[in-house]
Amino acid sequence: MKEADVQPKVTLVGAGPGDPDLLTLKAVKALKKAKAVLYDALVNEDILEHAPDAVKLYIGKRKGNHSYTQDEINDLLVSYAKKYGKIVRLKGGDPFVFGRGKEETDYLEHFGIKTAIIPGITSAIAVPASVGIPVTQRRVSESFWVITGTTSSRALSNDVKLAAQSTATVIILMGMSKLSEIAEIYKANNRADMPIAIIQNGTKEEAKQAVGTIATIVHLVKEKQLSSPAIIIIGEVVNGHKSLLTYFNEQFMEDDFIYQNLDIEPITQ
Ligand SMILES: C[S@@+](CC[C@H](N)C(=O)[O-])C[C@H]1O[C@@H](n2cnc3c(N)ncnc32)[C@H](O)[C@@H]1O
């Protein structure tokens, strides 16, 4: 088909936190119709099976030899939309939660390209939930803050200082390199005993976690060798956490694949 014959449209689709089953039906429908899919590093590649006929392009910023800049990604979206018509831009979690989704739709619209958004299940809520941690809980936590550990200037968001003074559950994304700094802020607010959990690769087979207090967490993370991508959850809600295996045991009792990968026996009751 000639470029002039195609109707360019880019749908930003949230791919959820990692478990490929945590995808919306709307996302599946968009993938089936897509002529091309451009996807991120945090997207589980199993999800691409919903788009068997589409051209697929990995445009993540963290694996392989080439790391795409946001400007390059924006230009690729424009050129693929013009070439293929209906394309899906598949992003980890939800496209509008620290996903630069708005930058991409603004750029595309500037070129007269139609855009649409299909929200996804954000890791900020789903990853804590996968280990039994609710972000709010009656009589325990009345609100939750989702904060970036790394702002555009690479610094820790100032909001962490404000959040540390509140009774809110605090969820920090992209914060692993700032963990010591975060712990110091809580200590300065006399909250060294505050429960904290860190979950790396939540909802995926390779998930890892560390649970402790502000006083112990830096040491625990070193001991367990946790790194990015990980979610940091701070607050009393962490007290109700479960083990990582609970997620897989509860949800995939009959899924042999998961058990083979985790090297554990399914629970039979
Ligand atoms: C650029 S942000 C994107 C967030 C995404 N839009 C969302 O809604 O989940 C990437 C950060 O999200 C967090 N993250 C995403 N998926 C995760 C997962 N499965 N387990 C732990 N953290 C995750 C990590 O903090 C990671 O550094």
The ligand as a MOL file (V3000), in Angstrom:
LIG
                    3D

  0  0  0     0  0            999 V3000
M  V30 BEGIN CTAB
M  V30 COUNTS 27 29 0 0 0
M  V30 BEGIN ATOM
M  V30 1 C 9.1230 4.3100 33.2790 0
M  V30 2 S 8.2620 3.6770 34.6510 0 CHG=1
M  V30 3 C 6.8410 3.0540 33.8420 0
M  V30 4 C 5.6880 2.7450 34.7460 0
M  V30 5 C 4.5120 2.1570 34.0150 0
M  V30 6 N 3.9700 3.0990 33.0700 0
M  V30 7 C 3.4120 1.6540 34.9380 0
M  V30 8 O 2.3080 2.2100 34.9480 0
M  V30 9 O 3.6500 0.6650 35.6220 0 CHG=-1
M  V30 10 C 9.2160 2.2200 34.9740 0
M  V30 11 C 9.2200 1.8450 36.4370 0
M  V30 12 O 8.0120 1.2190 36.8150 0
M  V30 13 C 8.2670 0.2540 37.8090 0
M  V30 14 N 7.8620 -1.0730 37.3010 0
M  V30 15 C 7.2400 -1.3290 36.1560 0
M  V30 16 N 6.9360 -2.6350 36.0460 0
M  V30 17 C 7.3750 -3.2220 37.1650 0
M  V30 18 C 7.3420 -4.5550 37.6820 0
M  V30 19 N 6.7880 -5.5670 36.9960 0
M  V30 20 N 7.8910 -4.7980 38.8960 0
M  V30 21 C 8.4340 -3.7920 39.6090 0
M  V30 22 N 8.4910 -2.5250 39.1900 0
M  V30 23 C 7.9620 -2.2250 37.9930 0
M  V30 24 C 9.7570 0.3060 38.1180 0
M  V30 25 O 9.9460 1.2230 39.1780 0
M  V30 26 C 10.2920 0.8460 36.8090 0
M  V30 27 O 11.5540 1.4450 36.9810 0
M  V30 END ATOM
M  V30 BEGIN BOND
M  V30 1 1 1 2
M  V30 2 1 2 3
M  V30 3 1 2 10
M  V30 4 1 3 4
M  V30 5 1 4 5
M  V30 6 1 5 6
M  V30 7 1 5 7
M  V30 8 2 7 8
M  V30 9 1 7 9
M  V30 10 1 10 11
M  V30 11 1 11 12
M  V30 12 1 11 26
M  V30 13 1 12 13
M  V30 14 1 13 14
M  V30 15 1 13 24
M  V30 16 1 14 15
M  V30 17 1 14 23
M  V30 18 2 15 16
M  V30 19 1 16 17
M  V30 20 1 17 18
M  V30 21 2 17 23
M  V30 22 1 18 19
M  V30 23 2 18 20
M  V30 24 1 20 21
M  V30 25 2 21 22
M  V30 26 1 22 23
M  V30 27 1 24 25
M  V30 28 1 24 26
M  V30 29 1 26 27
M  V30 END BOND
M  V30 END CTAB
M  END
